[in-house]
């Protein structure tokens, strides 16, 4: 009686052991087959590596975001950003030399915008670029982004009406300590007049002008500063510890950000580096501070990518100066721009 019961149990145990052995042998192969099928139908299950430009960012900046269903099938777009500074009513070749950068006349600026419209270009804002990267919102087939640095009064008095006339917009990155001033910081030395918040508010509310961050008090003129206090843009001073630099940089950034919020009720997602000088540390700090876009002065065409916030950092810009005519601009755009890319 006991043997009749024992033999079926032993047989069942042998069968279970055989099944377990088969599972361990064939399960890896089945998983590999499933991954191969996924690759053939959907592409590699892993995310592609970041572009060469984004790899230079610290790991924190390379975090990806989860995308909703795409509104456009284009995952990348080329971005051409035009960089202006001061605008004058008269041709300003001598003023450009005196100021140390290109100054554009109102006639030249108007010619640039006329050429852009004639070639089928629209302006996009940095909010548009962020919406493309974050949510897949479509961008115009042909577009440029227009920027002004420093926040001169001429950006409002002369450039803004022309922008409005052509249905375009621009981002003006301001130096906080220079708001409403026509003398250099803590001196009586004359500088190009800068606009006030009250002067900017109507253009900001109309959407013609957007405000960017150009530091509160880190945009210094070497020839006007004592060597011991001069800082080259936002870079660390020689001998300055990283801890001290972090504290100084964050305090400067938050001072202007808070001032813009109080004066205009606007967040500031765009940071423009003075002189284009930047480092991996400043990029990481700005990312931590909530900045979405950083701009440098290196000429070139940038590429932004959906789901890759780091592609909005260190964007290149093309310097616009008095010698570039409207026809020249169109020719350069044809060289720089691939339609729909």
Helices and strands as residue ranges (DSSP letters): H 2-42, H 52-55, G 59-62, E 76-79, E 81-84, E 86-88, H 93-99, E 103-105, H 106-118, E 122-123, H 126-135, E 143-150, H 153-154, I 155-160, H 161-165, E 170-174, G 176-178, H 197-206, E 209-213, G 222-224, H 242-264, E 270-272, G 274-276, H 280-288, E 293-295, E 302-305, G 309-312, E 318-319, H 326-336
